[in-house]
Amino acid sequence: MATAEQHYILPRPSFDKPVKLLIVVAPYYKDIADNLVAGAKAEIEAAGGTWDLVEVPGALEVPSAIAMADRLSNFDGYVALGCVIRGETTHYDTVCNDSSRAIQLMGLNGLCIGNGILTVENRPQAEVRADPADQNKGGLASGRTFAQMGGRQQGDRVQTALGPDQAGGRNQGYTQRMTLSGNQKRQMKSAARLYAVQALYQMEQTGQTVDRVRVEFEDHRFGEDFGDYTMAEGDPRLFRKLIEDAVNHQAAIDQATDRALVAKWPIARIDPTLRALFRAAGAELMQSSTPPKVVIVEFVDVAKAFFPEGDEAKFANAVLDHMAREVRPEAF
């Protein structure tokens, strides 16, 4: 049963120019989806924006549709809508976790996405949350998109006012920065590993090339300012090497990963984020002189960042240890 507790909602931002959002909805439960869409449309129009609508079969397809639209079109933001109701099997958990994680990763990569995919125990919970006259989660999802866009616009204004030198142009910062401390260098390498996993995931989901992803991350993702927080700077040399080696040696890396996995779970069947992680880690294990134990610790930390509450980090540790002992036995 829904509670009557009131929550603070950020005020609707204003924009310097007309904005256009794409609503991506999975109408598996048609009446619930229609209410979500109605709320989302009303909020967009109230803010003076326009929208397009795309329907996909289920919640798992929503992130892929957003990724393809971002690659092929020029929308300012996205609204993800759908409903997942718990059933008798673990499929509910898979759909909830994978769809939300994919949306989160795209958000970390700079897309403005309001997640309005309901994950509920039963139909009455979904109905009250989708109803525009009640909890209006569709409208709130549009509002979240606008809030992210507003933060980005504010950052753009600051950079325009200060100019690239004072605003901290990222690529320029690499050449102008004085000597880095050992700790700073380690932090940048750690960030580069996380960015490499994100980049490889993005490449698999969208079909983007290495060069396009490299430019996108180095020019826009490294050190990106979201207002409330700033992404870490990454080591560009390590980032480039990891993604290039992961692509160039993917077959060998995947084969080594398969040998480390349980036979009935080949790499093609595991979570796509973990697949990207094993490819980035495999690239560093096979194509660099970094001590294997360092590689394992670093990428287990990356797994913890993506899966803070699950057993994925332990799973990654076991697989990477097996891979390291196979490809770098002299280090053990």
C-alpha positions as CSV (number, residue, x, y, z in Angstrom):
1,M,0.0,0.0,0.0
2,A,1.3,3.4,-0.9
3,T,2.1,5.8,1.9
4,A,1.0,9.4,2.2
5,E,4.5,10.7,3.1
6,Q,5.4,13.8,1.2
7,H,8.8,14.1,-0.5
8,Y,10.5,17.2,-1.8
9,I,10.6,17.5,-5.6
10,L,13.1,19.8,-7.3
11,P,11.6,22.9,-9.0
12,R,11.2,22.6,-12.7
13,P,14.2,24.2,-14.5
14,S,14.0,26.7,-17.3
15,F,16.0,26.2,-20.5
16,D,17.8,28.6,-22.9
17,K,16.3,26.9,-25.9
18,P,13.5,24.4,-26.7
19,V,14.2,20.9,-25.6
20,K,13.0,17.6,-27.0
21,L,12.8,14.3,-25.1
22,L,12.4,10.7,-26.2
23,I,10.0,8.6,-24.1
24,V,10.8,4.9,-24.4
25,V,8.1,2.7,-22.9
26,A,7.6,-1.0,-22.5
27,P,3.7,-1.4,-22.7
28,Y,3.7,-5.0,-21.4
29,Y,1.0,-3.9,-19.0
30,K,-0.8,-1.6,-21.4
31,D,-3.1,0.3,-19.0
32,I,-0.2,1.0,-16.5
33,A,2.1,2.0,-19.3
34,D,-0.5,4.4,-20.8
35,N,-0.8,6.2,-17.4
36,L,3.0,6.5,-17.1
37,V,3.2,7.9,-20.6
38,A,0.3,10.4,-19.9
39,G,2.2,11.7,-16.8
40,A,5.5,11.9,-18.6
41,K,4.0,13.8,-21.6
42,A,2.1,16.3,-19.3
43,E,5.3,17.2,-17.4
44,I,7.3,17.6,-20.6
45,E,4.7,19.9,-22.1
46,A,4.4,21.9,-18.9
47,A,8.1,22.6,-19.2
48,G,7.6,23.8,-22.8
49,G,9.3,20.8,-24.3
50,T,8.4,18.4,-27.0
51,W,8.6,14.6,-27.1
52,D,8.7,11.5,-29.3
53,L,7.5,8.1,-28.3
54,V,9.0,4.7,-28.9
55,E,7.6,1.4,-27.7
56,V,9.7,-1.7,-27.0
57,P,8.7,-5.3,-26.0
58,G,9.8,-5.2,-22.4
59,A,11.8,-3.4,-19.7
60,L,15.1,-5.1,-20.7
61,E,14.9,-3.5,-24.2
62,V,14.4,0.1,-22.9
63,P,18.1,0.8,-22.3
64,S,19.1,-0.6,-25.7
65,A,16.5,1.6,-27.4
66,I,17.8,4.7,-25.6
67,A,21.4,3.9,-26.6
68,M,20.5,3.4,-30.2
69,A,18.5,6.6,-30.2
70,D,21.3,8.6,-28.7
71,R,23.7,7.3,-31.4
72,L,21.4,8.0,-34.3
73,S,19.4,11.1,-33.2
74,N,19.7,14.4,-31.3
75,F,17.4,14.2,-28.3
76,D,18.2,16.3,-25.3
77,G,17.1,13.7,-22.8
78,Y,15.3,10.4,-22.3
79,V,12.4,9.1,-20.2
80,A,12.4,5.3,-19.5
81,L,9.0,3.9,-18.6
82,G,7.6,0.4,-18.0
83,C,6.4,-1.9,-15.3
84,V,7.9,-5.1,-13.8
85,I,5.6,-7.1,-11.4
86,R,7.1,-9.9,-9.3
87,G,6.2,-13.4,-10.6
88,E,7.0,-16.9,-9.5
89,T,10.6,-17.0,-10.8
90,T,13.9,-15.1,-10.5
91,H,13.2,-13.4,-13.9
92,Y,11.8,-10.5,-12.0
93,D,15.2,-9.8,-10.3
94,T,17.1,-10.1,-13.6
95,V,14.8,-7.6,-15.4
96,C,14.9,-5.1,-12.5
97,N,18.6,-5.3,-11.9
98,D,19.8,-5.4,-15.5
99,S,17.5,-2.6,-16.8
100,S,18.3,-0.2,-13.9
101,R,22.0,-0.9,-14.1
102,A,22.1,-0.3,-17.8
103,I,20.3,3.0,-17.4
104,Q,22.6,4.0,-14.5
105,L,25.7,3.3,-16.7
106,M,24.4,5.4,-19.5
107,G,23.7,8.2,-17.0
108,L,27.3,7.9,-15.7
109,N,28.4,8.2,-19.4
110,G,26.6,11.6,-19.7
111,L,23.1,10.8,-20.9
112,C,20.2,12.6,-19.1
113,I,17.7,9.8,-18.3
114,G,14.7,9.7,-16.0
115,N,14.1,6.2,-14.9
116,G,10.3,5.6,-14.5
117,I,10.4,1.8,-14.8
118,L,8.2,0.5,-11.9
119,T,9.4,-2.5,-10.0
120,V,6.6,-3.7,-7.8
121,E,5.2,-6.7,-5.9
122,N,1.7,-6.6,-7.4
123,R,-0.7,-4.8,-9.8
124,P,-2.3,-2.5,-7.2
125,Q,1.1,-1.1,-6.3
126,A,1.7,-0.4,-10.0
127,E,-1.6,1.2,-10.6
128,V,-1.3,3.8,-7.8
129,R,2.2,4.7,-8.8
130,A,1.4,5.1,-12.5
131,D,-1.8,7.1,-12.0
132,P,-1.1,10.8,-13.0
133,A,-3.6,11.8,-10.3
134,D,-1.8,9.8,-7.6
135,Q,1.9,9.2,-7.4
136,N,2.5,10.1,-11.1
137,K,5.8,8.3,-11.5
138,G,5.8,9.0,-15.2
139,G,5.7,12.7,-14.6
140,L,8.4,12.4,-11.9
141,A,10.6,10.5,-14.4
142,S,10.4,13.4,-16.9
143,G,11.2,15.8,-14.0
144,R,14.3,13.8,-13.2
145,T,15.4,14.1,-16.8
146,F,14.9,17.9,-16.7
147,A,16.8,18.1,-13.4
148,Q,19.8,16.5,-15.0
149,M,19.5,18.7,-18.1
150,G,19.4,21.7,-15.9
151,G,22.6,20.8,-14.1
152,R,24.3,20.2,-17.4
153,Q,23.1,23.6,-18.7
154,Q,24.4,25.4,-15.6
155,G,27.8,23.7,-16.1
156,D,27.9,24.8,-19.8
157,R,27.1,28.4,-18.7
158,V,30.0,28.4,-16.3
159,Q,32.4,27.1,-18.9
160,T,31.2,29.6,-21.5
161,A,31.7,32.5,-19.0
162,L,35.1,31.4,-17.8
163,G,36.5,30.1,-21.1
164,P,38.3,26.8,-21.6
165,D,41.4,27.7,-19.7
166,Q,39.8,28.8,-16.5
167,A,37.0,26.2,-16.7
168,G,39.6,23.5,-16.8
169,G,39.6,22.2,-20.3
170,R,40.3,18.5,-19.7
171,N,42.8,17.7,-22.4
172,Q,44.6,20.9,-21.8
173,G,44.8,20.1,-18.1
174,Y,47.0,17.0,-18.9
175,T,49.7,19.2,-20.5
176,Q,49.5,22.1,-18.1
177,R,49.4,20.1,-14.9
178,M,52.6,20.2,-12.9
179,T,54.2,17.0,-11.5
180,L,51.6,14.6,-10.2
181,S,52.0,12.9,-6.9
182,G,52.2,9.1,-6.8
183,N,48.7,9.0,-5.2
184,Q,47.2,11.2,-7.9
185,K,48.7,8.9,-10.6
186,R,47.3,5.8,-8.9
187,Q,43.9,7.5,-8.7
188,M,43.9,8.4,-12.3
189,K,44.9,4.8,-13.3
190,S,42.1,3.4,-11.1
191,A,39.6,5.8,-12.8
192,A,40.9,4.8,-16.2
193,R,40.1,1.1,-15.5
194,L,36.5,2.0,-14.5
195,Y,36.1,4.2,-17.6
196,A,37.4,1.4,-19.7
197,V,34.7,-1.0,-18.4
198,Q,32.1,1.6,-19.1
199,A,33.5,2.3,-22.6
200,L,33.6,-1.4,-23.5
201,Y,30.0,-1.9,-22.2
202,Q,28.9,1.1,-24.3
203,M,30.6,-0.2,-27.4
204,E,28.9,-3.6,-27.1
205,Q,25.5,-2.0,-26.5
206,T,25.6,0.6,-29.2
207,G,28.1,-0.6,-31.8
208,Q,30.3,2.5,-31.5
209,T,33.9,2.3,-32.6
210,V,37.0,2.5,-30.4
211,D,37.9,5.9,-31.8
212,R,34.5,7.4,-31.2
213,V,34.2,6.1,-27.7
214,R,37.8,7.2,-26.9
215,V,37.1,10.7,-28.0
216,E,33.8,10.9,-26.1
217,F,35.3,9.7,-22.8
218,E,38.5,11.8,-23.0
219,D,36.7,15.0,-24.1
220,H,33.5,14.7,-22.1
221,R,33.5,12.0,-19.4
222,F,36.9,12.4,-17.7
223,G,36.4,14.9,-14.9
224,E,32.8,15.7,-16.0
225,D,31.1,18.2,-13.6
226,F,27.5,17.3,-12.7
227,G,27.1,20.2,-10.3
228,D,26.7,18.1,-7.1
229,Y,29.7,16.0,-7.9
230,T,32.6,15.7,-10.4
231,M,33.8,12.6,-12.1
232,A,37.4,11.6,-11.5
233,E,40.1,12.4,-14.1
234,G,41.4,9.3,-15.8
235,D,44.8,8.3,-17.1
236,P,44.4,8.7,-20.9
237,R,47.3,6.4,-21.9
238,L,46.0,3.5,-19.8
239,F,42.4,4.1,-20.9
240,R,43.3,4.0,-24.6
241,K,45.5,0.9,-24.1
242,L,42.9,-1.0,-22.2
243,I,40.1,-0.5,-24.7
244,E,42.3,-1.0,-27.8
245,D,43.9,-4.2,-26.4
246,A,40.5,-5.5,-25.3
247,V,39.2,-5.1,-28.8
248,N,42.3,-6.3,-30.6
249,H,42.7,-9.4,-28.4
250,Q,39.1,-10.0,-27.6
251,A,39.0,-13.6,-28.9
252,A,42.0,-14.7,-26.7
253,I,40.7,-12.8,-23.7
254,D,37.2,-14.3,-24.0
255,Q,38.7,-17.8,-24.4
256,A,40.7,-17.3,-21.2
257,T,37.6,-16.0,-19.4
258,D,35.6,-19.0,-20.6
259,R,38.1,-21.4,-19.1
260,A,37.8,-19.6,-15.8
261,L,34.0,-19.7,-15.7
262,V,31.7,-22.6,-14.9
263,A,31.2,-24.6,-18.0
264,K,27.5,-23.9,-18.3
265,W,28.1,-20.1,-18.0
266,P,30.3,-19.1,-20.9
267,I,31.1,-15.4,-21.2
268,A,28.3,-14.8,-23.7
269,R,25.8,-15.6,-21.0
270,I,27.1,-13.5,-18.1
271,D,26.1,-9.9,-17.1
272,P,27.3,-7.5,-19.9
273,T,28.9,-5.3,-17.3
274,L,31.0,-8.2,-16.0
275,R,31.8,-9.2,-19.5
276,A,33.2,-5.7,-20.2
277,L,35.1,-5.9,-16.9
278,F,36.7,-9.3,-17.7
279,R,37.7,-8.0,-21.1
280,A,39.4,-4.8,-19.7
281,A,41.1,-6.8,-17.0
282,G,42.1,-9.5,-19.4
283,A,43.7,-6.9,-21.7
284,E,45.8,-5.6,-18.8
285,L,46.8,-9.1,-17.6
286,M,47.8,-10.2,-21.1
287,Q,49.2,-7.1,-22.7
288,S,50.9,-5.2,-19.9
289,S,53.6,-5.6,-17.2
290,T,51.3,-4.6,-14.4
291,P,51.6,-7.1,-11.6
292,P,48.6,-9.5,-11.8
293,K,47.7,-9.1,-8.2
294,V,47.4,-5.3,-8.7
295,V,45.2,-5.9,-11.7
296,I,42.9,-8.3,-9.7
297,V,42.6,-5.8,-6.8
298,E,41.9,-2.9,-9.1
299,F,39.2,-4.6,-11.1
300,V,37.6,-6.2,-8.0
301,D,37.2,-2.6,-6.8
302,V,35.6,-1.7,-10.1
303,A,33.2,-4.6,-9.6
304,K,32.3,-3.3,-6.1
305,A,31.5,0.1,-7.6
306,F,29.1,-1.4,-10.1
307,F,27.6,-4.1,-7.8
308,P,27.8,-2.7,-4.3
309,E,25.4,-5.1,-2.7
310,G,25.8,-8.3,-4.6
311,D,28.3,-11.2,-4.8
312,E,29.7,-10.1,-8.2
313,A,32.9,-8.7,-6.7
314,K,33.7,-12.1,-5.2
315,F,32.8,-13.8,-8.5
316,A,35.1,-11.4,-10.4
317,N,37.9,-12.1,-7.9
318,A,37.7,-15.8,-8.5
319,V,37.6,-15.6,-12.3
320,L,40.4,-13.0,-12.5
321,D,42.6,-15.1,-10.2
322,H,42.1,-18.1,-12.4
323,M,42.9,-16.0,-15.5
324,A,46.0,-14.5,-14.0
325,R,47.4,-17.8,-12.9
326,E,46.9,-19.2,-16.4
327,V,48.3,-16.2,-18.4
328,R,51.0,-15.0,-15.9
329,P,52.0,-18.2,-13.9
330,E,55.4,-16.8,-13.2
331,A,53.9,-14.1,-11.0
332,F,52.5,-16.7,-8.5
